[in-house]
Amino acid sequence: MGITKSFRLNARAESMFNVIKFYHDNRGGISDTEIFVNGIEMQYENAVQDLNSAFKSYMEEKLSIMPDVLSLFYSICNMLEVLSYSEGNTIEDQFSLFIAVNDEFSTVFTIDKESKERQPKTVQYAKAWENIRISEGRLSGCGEEELDNKLTSIGDAFREYAKK
């Protein structure tokens, strides 16, 4: 369950909200929260496309001198894009965690909002790297050590990106 948020709408936004509410009330109903969530999800799609595109462009530019590394970067992005959409964040956010787990050998945690307990989240990123390593190894003929070296190059470019 999420945290209750409080905010004010200007007169125009409140009027638009009331129109949407009236529309849905006459067609089976929808909660206020669902109206806001639907609006957020619609805006998220546009925002995340722009943010992901900017991130990929930067990384492509940095990695363009190493085409075989760039290919690995694309494979990682394809895998992480699914996670980013399911968690409601960006590829950059997922990439940061992926690099922390697989290049820096860190442990990633989530914190339960109610119990405040830390829960490890490392497994999904390690499993993603294992799957990428298998498929990329088959496609490119690279061994594990070579793929790990390529990941380090990608991690270095990402850390440069994170500094800016």
Stockholm file with secondary structure:
# STOCKHOLM 1.0

chainA/1-164         MGITKSFRLNARAESMFNVIKFYHDNRGGISDTEIFVNGIEMQYENAVQDLNSAFKSYMEEKLSIMPDVLSLFYSICNMLEVLSYSEGNTIEDQFSLFIAVNDEFSTVFTIDKESKERQPKTVQYAKAWENIRISEGRLSGCGEEELDNKLTSIGDAFREYAKK
#=GR chainA/1-164 SS CCCCCCCCCCHHHHHHHHHHHHHHHTTTCCCHHHHHHHHHHHHHHHHHHHHHHHHHHHHHHHHTTCHHHHHHHHHHHHHHHHHHHHHTSCHHHHHHHHHHHHTSCCCCEEECTTTCCEEECHHHHHHHHHHHHHHHHHHHCCCHHHHHHHHHHHHHHHHHHHHC
#=GC SS_cons         CCCCCCCCCCHHHHHHHHHHHHHHHTTTCCCHHHHHHHHHHHHHHHHHHHHHHHHHHHHHHHHTTCHHHHHHHHHHHHHHHHHHHHHTSCHHHHHHHHHHHHTSCCCCEEECTTTCCEEECHHHHHHHHHHHHHHHHHHHCCCHHHHHHHHHHHHHHHHHHHHC
//
